[in-house]
Amino acid sequence: MTDMSGSGRAKVITLAKNCIESGVFYRTLARRVALPTESQNPDAAEQLSVYLTDEIAPLLTEQGFSCEQFANPVSDKPPLMIASRIESEQLPTLLLYGHGDVTDGQEPLWLDGTAPWALTQIGDKLYGRGTADNKGQHTINLLALETVLKQRQGKLGYNVKILFEMSEEVGSTGLEQFCREHSNELKADLFLASDGPRLNAQTPTIFLGSRGVCQFRLRCYTGNGTRHSGNWGGVITNAAVRLNHALASLVSPTGQVLAEKLKAPKPAGLAAEMMQVLPVGGNEGDPSLNAEWGEKHLSNGERLFGCNTLEIIALGAGNITKPVGAIPDSAEAVCHLRLVPGTDWENLVSNLQEHFSNLGFTDIEVIYEGGYNATRLDPTHPWVGFVQQSMQQSLQQEVTVLPNLGGTIPNHCFADVLLLPTVWMPHSYPSCNQHAPDEHLLESVAKQGLAAAAGLFWDLGEQWPV
């Protein structure tokens, strides 16, 4: 990489960070947070479209982008937008991504003095729905890009395309199909986006993909109706008992995956070496770690980033708040299988059915509800080193590389469908309360994000990495 310490680079980083002091970042994010773009809410359809047409498109148009909104290929689902800024067909192209939808506001549960649809600052924390996921993160990148464009007099030296979706919080419905159908419009050389958390608030991080996820429902139904537990107990099947024993065959009391075909390949190679030294937890707001949970013979980094986990995220039978003395005729559990590359996720249903049949649980129905494949860019790819070096130059701090995020993002759309090398540069941290009351973005992390993004967008105009 060429010398990136010139006066132009230093100035653009200073100007990007000044978006915090000048109030530009706060005002821009406040305007976006005020739009209740809940993709899970059927009454929010208009807001989801307005975010693209009235908030994002006009600002990008001023910067020389051509913006086009598209209907979602899945009927009645939120729209998508492609923004393109082509300086020359002979120049390489960077594809950026962001999502403007958010989860349910959960307004009554927020901290006093804060609310989901109003940006509120308390100390270093900027509260509001979408501040961390994902309005704050793509606002950082767009402001940094705008700063670089102004400093380069409107000539980046490369092309930029931006894909916005409005259904990420409902599983990125239609995104994979959209990428297949619009692969020509989305054709690029490199992919960069910001979502998910850093390793922790103090550690600038990039990650190269994500664990995959499969959501599935297990259901036991007897057809007997709800029957008095004294009149019929002992001679009819209890669906809750059956379901709980079926679940116990999948995961141990201490979180180890038991079903052979749900287990992960053992972490190996460079990715495993990188995971072994990663610090996990121990910071303010983090939950207490359980050293006996999961694959305890592995490091915390390997357990979080390099293993499959089976999580029961919802479980029900009867009425737990107003129980009656009756045997339930149905019981259900919703599960997440978080998975790493090499897992046979595409045959999840048949594998589970075979597992239950072998154990005599033929009354357990398996219902697949969707998911993503796991992805991971080779850590030795030149794009990885370029981004890491650029960020370290901008922040004067070591940048941690995660082989993949522990959570799941739609990276397979870009890595497997568009065949792009993918790097994610997150501007949030694990205890940001995304999807929960009191979601917030740290201003200190946002300031670092502005510097890192501005430096990277500048460096791409100096030397293209691959």
PETA-V70167 format. One record per residue. N is the residue number from 1. SS is DSSP state (hx for helix, st for strand, lp for the rest). PHI is phi in degrees with one decimal (NA if undefined). PSI is psi as a letter, one per 30 degrees, with the letter a starting at -180 (NA if undefined). Layout:
n=[N	N]
ss=[SS	SS]
phi=[PHI	PHI]
psi=[PSI	PSI]
//
This chain:
n=[1	2	3	4	5	6	7	8	9	10	11	12	13	14	15	16	17	18	19	20	21	22	23	24	25	26	27	28	29	30	31	32	33	34	35	36	37	38	39	40	41	42	43	44	45	46	47	48	49	50	51	52	53	54	55	56	57	58	59	60	61	62	63	64	65	66	67	68	69	70	71	72	73	74	75	76	77	78	79	80	81	82	83	84	85	86	87	88	89	90	91	92	93	94	95	96	97	98	99	100	101	102	103	104	105	106	107	108	109	110	111	112	113	114	115	116	117	118	119	120	121	122	123	124	125	126	127	128	129	130	131	132	133	134	135	136	137	138	139	140	141	142	143	144	145	146	147	148	149	150	151	152	153	154	155	156	157	158	159	160	161	162	163	164	165	166	167	168	169	170	171	172	173	174	175	176	177	178	179	180	181	182	183	184	185	186	187	188	189	190	191	192	193	194	195	196	197	198	199	200	201	202	203	204	205	206	207	208	209	210	211	212	213	214	215	216	217	218	219	220	221	222	223	224	225	226	227	228	229	230	231	232	233	234	235	236	237	238	239	240	241	242	243	244	245	246	247	248	249	250	251	252	253	254	255	256	257	258	259	260	261	262	263	264	265	266	267	268	269	270	271	272	273	274	275	276	277	278	279	280	281	282	283	284	285	286	287	288	289	290	291	292	293	294	295	296	297	298	299	300	301	302	303	304	305	306	307	308	309	310	311	312	313	314	315	316	317	318	319	320	321	322	323	324	325	326	327	328	329	330	331	332	333	334	335	336	337	338	339	340	341	342	343	344	345	346	347	348	349	350	351	352	353	354	355	356	357	358	359	360	361	362	363	364	365	366	367	368	369	370	371	372	373	374	375	376	377	378	379	380	381	382	383	384	385	386	387	388	389	390	391	392	393	394	395	396	397	398	399	400	401	402	403	404	405	406	407	408	409	410	411	412	413	414	415	416	417	418	419	420	421	422	423	424	425	426	427	428	429	430	431	432	433	434	435	436	437	438	439	440	441	442	443	444	445	446	447	448	449	450	451	452	453	454	455	456	457	458	459	460	461	462	463	464	465	466]
ss=[lp	lp	lp	lp	lp	lp	hx	hx	hx	hx	hx	hx	hx	hx	hx	hx	hx	hx	hx	hx	hx	lp	lp	hx	hx	hx	hx	hx	hx	hx	hx	hx	hx	lp	lp	lp	lp	st	lp	lp	lp	hx	hx	hx	hx	hx	hx	hx	hx	hx	hx	hx	hx	hx	hx	hx	hx	hx	hx	hx	hx	hx	lp	lp	lp	st	st	st	st	st	lp	lp	lp	lp	lp	lp	lp	lp	lp	st	st	st	st	st	st	lp	lp	lp	lp	lp	lp	lp	st	st	st	st	st	st	st	lp	lp	st	lp	lp	lp	lp	hx	hx	hx	lp	lp	lp	lp	lp	st	lp	lp	st	lp	st	st	st	lp	lp	st	st	st	lp	lp	lp	lp	lp	lp	lp	hx	hx	hx	hx	hx	hx	hx	hx	hx	hx	hx	hx	hx	hx	hx	hx	hx	lp	lp	lp	lp	lp	lp	lp	st	st	st	st	st	st	st	lp	lp	hx	hx	hx	lp	lp	lp	lp	hx	hx	hx	hx	hx	hx	hx	lp	lp	lp	lp	lp	lp	lp	lp	st	st	st	st	lp	lp	lp	st	lp	lp	st	lp	lp	st	lp	st	st	st	lp	st	st	lp	st	st	st	st	st	st	st	st	st	st	lp	lp	lp	lp	lp	st	st	hx	hx	hx	hx	st	lp	lp	st	lp	lp	hx	hx	hx	hx	hx	hx	hx	hx	hx	hx	lp	lp	st	lp	lp	lp	lp	lp	st	lp	lp	hx	hx	hx	lp	lp	lp	lp	lp	lp	hx	hx	hx	hx	hx	hx	hx	hx	lp	lp	lp	lp	lp	lp	lp	lp	lp	lp	lp	lp	lp	lp	lp	lp	lp	lp	lp	lp	lp	lp	lp	hx	hx	hx	hx	hx	hx	lp	lp	lp	st	st	st	st	st	st	st	st	lp	lp	lp	lp	lp	lp	lp	lp	lp	st	st	lp	lp	st	st	st	st	st	st	st	st	st	st	lp	lp	lp	lp	lp	hx	hx	hx	hx	hx	hx	hx	hx	hx	hx	hx	hx	hx	hx	lp	lp	lp	lp	lp	st	st	st	st	st	st	st	st	st	lp	lp	st	st	lp	lp	lp	lp	lp	hx	hx	hx	hx	hx	hx	hx	hx	hx	hx	hx	hx	hx	hx	lp	lp	lp	lp	st	st	st	lp	lp	st	lp	lp	lp	lp	lp	hx	hx	hx	hx	hx	hx	hx	lp	lp	lp	st	st	st	st	lp	lp	lp	st	lp	lp	lp	lp	lp	lp	lp	lp	lp	lp	lp	st	st	st	hx	hx	hx	hx	hx	hx	hx	hx	hx	hx	hx	hx	hx	hx	hx	hx	hx	hx	hx	hx	lp	lp	lp	lp]
phi=[NA	-70.5	-61.2	-115.2	-105.7	-67.8	-65.1	-62.5	-65.0	-60.1	-67.4	-67.8	-67.1	-60.9	-64.6	-64.9	-64.4	-66.0	-60.4	-73.8	-64.1	-75.8	89.0	-61.6	-63.1	-61.0	-64.4	-65.8	-67.5	-60.8	-63.0	-76.2	-63.0	-66.4	-88.8	-78.1	-90.0	-82.3	-71.0	-82.5	-99.7	-63.2	-84.2	-98.1	-55.8	-65.1	-62.9	-63.1	-74.4	-60.5	-57.3	-76.8	-75.8	-101.5	-102.9	-84.8	-57.7	-59.7	-68.9	-70.6	-60.8	-61.4	-94.1	94.3	-86.0	-97.3	-116.9	-135.3	-93.5	-123.6	-68.4	-66.0	-62.9	-94.4	-54.9	67.5	-103.1	-60.7	-75.8	-129.4	-140.8	-114.3	-112.3	-128.1	-129.2	-104.2	-84.3	-164.5	-66.2	-85.5	-89.8	-70.0	-129.2	-105.0	-103.5	-107.6	-147.6	-159.4	-128.5	-100.3	-86.3	-133.9	-85.0	-51.9	-67.3	50.0	-52.8	-65.5	-97.8	-78.8	-55.2	-53.9	88.4	-124.3	-157.1	-66.3	-106.1	-140.7	-73.9	-131.8	-103.6	-130.6	63.0	-85.5	-98.3	-104.9	-89.4	154.3	-67.7	97.6	-59.3	-95.8	-138.9	-131.9	-61.9	-64.2	-69.7	-76.6	-64.5	-58.4	-66.5	-68.7	-67.7	-64.6	-63.8	-61.3	-64.1	-65.4	-58.6	-66.0	-71.6	-97.8	53.1	80.9	-127.4	-77.1	93.1	-158.5	-93.8	-132.4	-122.4	-130.2	-107.5	-112.4	-121.4	-127.8	-139.1	-63.2	-76.6	-118.1	88.1	51.7	-55.3	87.1	-65.2	-61.3	-63.2	-60.9	-63.4	-67.3	-73.6	-119.9	-61.9	-69.2	-64.6	-98.2	-58.0	-154.2	-109.9	-138.1	-124.4	-140.6	-153.7	-130.9	-164.4	71.2	-100.8	-64.5	-61.8	-160.1	-63.1	-90.3	-117.0	-57.7	-142.6	-127.3	-133.5	-112.5	168.1	-154.1	-62.8	-84.6	-145.7	-125.1	-100.1	-143.0	-115.8	-108.0	-134.7	-118.6	-135.7	-93.0	79.8	-85.7	77.7	-81.9	-122.1	-54.5	-72.0	-85.0	-72.9	-128.1	-63.2	104.7	-125.7	-124.8	-73.3	-98.4	-61.8	-66.8	-63.9	-60.7	-64.1	-66.1	-70.3	-63.7	-62.7	-65.3	-80.8	-96.9	-141.5	-78.4	-61.9	-116.8	85.4	-79.6	-70.1	-100.9	-68.0	-56.0	-78.8	-101.0	-76.1	-88.6	-60.7	-64.1	-54.3	-151.3	73.3	-61.8	-59.7	-65.1	-59.9	-66.6	-68.3	-60.4	-100.0	-76.4	-77.3	-128.8	75.2	87.5	-105.1	-55.6	87.6	-77.4	-74.0	-75.6	-80.0	-112.8	-65.7	-97.7	-92.6	71.5	-82.8	-67.1	-77.7	-99.2	-70.2	-59.0	-63.4	-67.9	-65.0	-82.2	-108.1	-118.4	-125.8	-85.0	-131.9	-112.2	-113.6	-88.1	-99.3	-155.7	-150.0	-155.5	-161.6	65.4	-115.3	-69.6	-84.7	-133.8	-67.2	-122.4	-79.5	-139.9	-85.5	-69.8	-93.6	-145.2	-149.7	-137.9	-137.5	-108.8	-125.3	-116.7	-98.2	-85.4	-135.5	-107.9	-54.1	99.9	-86.7	-82.2	-76.3	-69.6	-106.9	-56.2	-63.4	-65.7	-65.1	-68.0	-61.0	-64.2	-59.4	-67.7	-62.4	-63.5	-99.0	87.3	-93.7	-74.6	-92.2	-97.2	-90.0	-110.7	-122.2	-79.7	-117.2	118.2	166.1	-125.6	-77.9	-80.1	-139.7	-161.1	-71.4	-56.0	-60.6	-89.1	-62.1	-56.0	-63.4	-66.2	-62.9	-61.4	-65.0	-61.0	-64.6	-62.1	-64.1	-64.0	-65.4	-74.0	-99.0	53.2	-156.8	-64.1	-115.4	-83.5	-107.5	-96.8	-57.5	-159.8	-72.6	-71.2	-82.5	-132.3	-129.5	-78.9	-65.8	-61.2	-63.6	-93.1	-80.7	-93.9	-90.5	-87.2	59.2	-105.8	-70.7	-114.0	-129.9	-113.0	-119.8	-72.4	-117.8	-130.5	-144.9	-61.0	-101.9	-80.3	64.3	-60.3	71.1	-126.7	-59.0	68.0	-55.7	-152.9	-117.5	-82.7	-60.8	-63.4	-71.1	-61.4	-65.5	-64.3	-61.6	-61.5	-66.0	-64.6	-67.3	-62.5	-62.5	-68.1	-63.9	-69.4	-62.9	-64.0	-79.3	-89.1	-154.7	-78.9	-72.6	-136.3]
psi=[k	l	k	g	g	l	e	e	e	e	e	e	e	e	e	e	f	f	f	e	e	f	f	e	e	e	e	e	e	e	e	e	e	f	j	i	i	j	f	f	j	f	f	g	e	e	e	e	e	e	e	e	e	f	e	e	e	e	e	e	e	f	g	g	k	k	k	k	k	k	k	k	f	k	k	g	l	l	l	l	k	k	k	k	j	j	e	k	f	f	l	l	k	k	k	l	k	l	k	f	l	l	l	k	e	h	e	f	g	l	k	k	f	l	l	e	g	k	k	k	k	j	b	f	k	j	k	k	k	f	e	e	j	g	e	e	e	f	e	e	e	e	e	e	e	e	e	e	e	e	f	g	h	g	j	e	g	l	l	k	k	k	k	k	l	g	g	e	f	h	g	h	k	f	e	e	e	e	e	e	f	h	e	e	f	g	k	a	e	l	k	k	l	j	l	a	l	l	e	l	f	f	j	k	k	l	l	g	a	l	k	l	k	k	k	l	k	k	k	k	k	f	g	f	l	k	k	k	f	e	f	f	k	f	f	l	k	j	e	e	e	e	e	e	e	e	e	f	f	e	k	l	f	g	g	k	k	e	k	e	f	f	l	l	k	k	k	l	a	e	e	e	e	e	e	e	g	k	k	k	a	g	l	k	f	l	l	k	l	j	f	g	k	b	i	f	f	l	l	e	e	e	e	e	f	g	l	k	k	j	k	j	f	k	k	k	k	a	j	f	f	i	k	l	i	l	k	k	f	l	k	l	k	k	l	k	j	k	l	l	k	f	k	i	f	f	g	e	e	e	e	e	e	e	e	e	e	f	g	g	h	f	g	j	k	k	j	k	g	l	a	l	l	k	l	j	k	k	f	g	k	e	e	e	e	e	e	e	e	e	e	e	e	e	f	h	k	k	k	k	j	k	e	l	k	e	a	k	l	h	f	f	e	e	e	e	e	f	h	k	k	k	k	k	i	k	g	a	l	f	h	f	g	k	g	l	l	g	k	l	k	k	e	e	e	e	e	e	e	e	e	e	e	e	e	e	e	e	e	f	f	e	k	k	f	NA]
//
